[in-house]
Amino acid sequence: MKERGENFITRLFHLFDRKVNSWMNKFEDPLEIVDVAYQRHEVLLTRAKYGLVTIVAAKKRLEMHIGSLEAQNAKLEREAENCITALREDLAKLVLQKKIRIQEDLESAKKQYSYIRMQEEQLTGTTRKLQSVTEHLRLKKDTLKAQYIAAKAMLEVQRVMSGLSTEVNSLSEAI
């Protein structure tokens, strides 16, 4: 008896589900659904491009920072040589300590630069794929729209023709 009750409830649920889906389909416009999907892809593509621009800007800032650190490093090298030439080993030692800190910062910046370059390459590839998918979706959307509009027009023509044949039959019977 329990199995029979569960079967009834399952069937009732499926019946309800079909009716609700049928009712919802009357309110959904297929063209609108396709447009929304395409717009979502465009938003994703825009975000990916914005992310790529952000990464390129960060990479450029790091390039400038690395250049600045390399210039400081070279300047400190010359200062240390000048201090040694002037027999100021105490000053040369301080300058070399600064140079070591600059070199550590430089190594860290170069590692960040490598990481950002890798991220840029990955995002560039992803953006290209997303661009391709979005373009394919746009073409598919245009095709589906054209097919939907043509099918709607054919349905309207069939309705008109059906109405005309009914009218012609009524006139034929009247004559």
LINBEL-V619433 format. One record per helix or strand of 2 or more residues. SS is the DSSP state (a for helix, b for strand). FROM is the first residue (numbers start at 1). LEN is the number of residues. If there is no record, write none. Layout:
# LINBEL-V619433
SS_FROM_LEN ; SS_FROM_LEN
This chain:
# LINBEL-V619433
a_2_26 ; a_30_56 ; a_89_86
